[in-house]
Structures are given as C-alpha cells and as structure tokens.
Amino acid sequence: MMIGLGILGGAAILGIGVWFYVVSNVEQPKYALVTQDGAIELRDYPALVVAEVTRRGDRNAAVRAGFSPLAGYIFAKNRGGDSVSMTAPVLQERQAIAMTAPVTQTPSGDGQSATDASWAIRFVMPAKYTLETLPKAAGDDVRLLQVPPQRRAAIRFSGVATDAVIAANEATLRAWLASRNITMLGLPTYAYYNDPFTPGPLRRNEVMFDVKGL
C-alpha cells in the first residue's frame, strides 16, 4: 500500500509540474502593475489585438459556444494560412444594449435576462501580430479588432468559475473600487486562464473592470 501511495503521490507531483510548465509557456498579455492589494491589482494594458465572436445565452453556455469558432480560427480549421499560437486568458464580456425608445423596466441592469444575454468572447492574439499581419478570418462570425490601451482593475481567484463564485469576487472588486473612489467604465470582463480539465485548485480566473486613470 505504501508503494501504491508513493506512486500516486509521484504522479500527482508530476502532473502539477506538467501543468506549471504548460501554463508558463502560454503567452499572456503583458501589463504594467500600478498597485496591488492582495488578490486585487490595478494594471495598465497596452493596445491588444483580439479575435472576437458574439454569442447569446447564459454565461457558461455562451463561452462554450464561442470557444469553438475562435479555436477554429487560430488552428486554421476554417480558413487558409498558418495557425496562430494559443494564448491565455479567454475573455468574456457581457454586451450592453444601445439606448432605444420607449424606456422599459426589467430586473436586469442592462436590459437582458441572465439566460439570454449577449456576450463577446475573445482570444487575445500573440503580441507579434498586428491587424495587418494576422491571417484573415473566414466569413463574418470571427472578427479581428484592436482594443485600445486601458487601465484595468482585476481580482484573481482559483477554483471552478461558477456564477456564484464570479458574483462574489465581482462584488469584492466593486467594493474595493468604491472605497477608493475609482470609477468603473462599462461592464465587467471575465478571464479564464485554464482549460476545463485543469483541477479547480490549479485554475486561475479573474474579474476585471476598465477604470478611469490611463
């Protein structure tokens, strides 16, 4: 039994080592750290080039539906040309509805129900690419665009990113920003750094807000 436990322990250590190696070799957007308070950071990001799709539904269904066409783009499954390296994180942002008339009232703050919202799902492209040098997407589903430089507040947490866990961390970040009179710009962005097969304790997730200051 001791031998068996030793083998299992060795396998677990090896698995964690492989996970850290893979994560450390996946490109992530670089940013300048402005300040840090525990799990919360203020960051200045440069302009980022992203591939984006829009999907409707609840948060979890939308990000799963958006992943496939974006993966098809970077791995050149639905277009010509070379593949593009995978990066992290996958970004998800709820889309606000443009102002219209007449004014109506709904329980949701942006006029959408929680199960039928519109979401932008994004892959950040490797830093070596520009909009001009990226392979062209096939069709109109995947859009290539540049996000301007921005200061962002982020709270980092591990575990499975359920709606309840995300909501709790979002509330913490909102309270932190309010206590420092930092103005949020727009709706939150959710960032997922790992694949669904990564054990919960090893996952990295973030809730981010664009804020005034850059």
C-alpha angles and dihedrals in degrees: 000000000000090000090051092050090048091053091049091048092049091049091051092051090048091049092051090048092052090048092053091047093052094045093047091053097051111094116243128188112272119231141172114248110230099179140338131210110178108293092354124088137178109216136183111217125195122226109297129204112219141179111225141188130179123225134174128221137064119332098263096043092047096053091047091049092048096049096067100059091042091051088047089055098049093043091047093238095135101030142038126262134050127326122257122230117257116249136186143273116037106217126213125187129177111234120233118226117240116249113267138166137285102042115231131181126234133168091250118084094225099040097259130107118241091245098046106039126137115242135189111217115197141188114199110228121231112274093245091070131082127189087262097051099042118100111261116255119241112243127344101290096087113051126194116212143153120243111210123238111284144174110235135187114216136185117200125210139162132222132061110327100234121168090255094051092047092048092051093051092044090054091050092051092047091052092048092051092046092051089057097041091242112157118228118218116212130324127331125271121220118213124200117190102181141053120254092257094063111105112254097246090055096050124106120210132167141192112211137187127193106233138188116266112081 
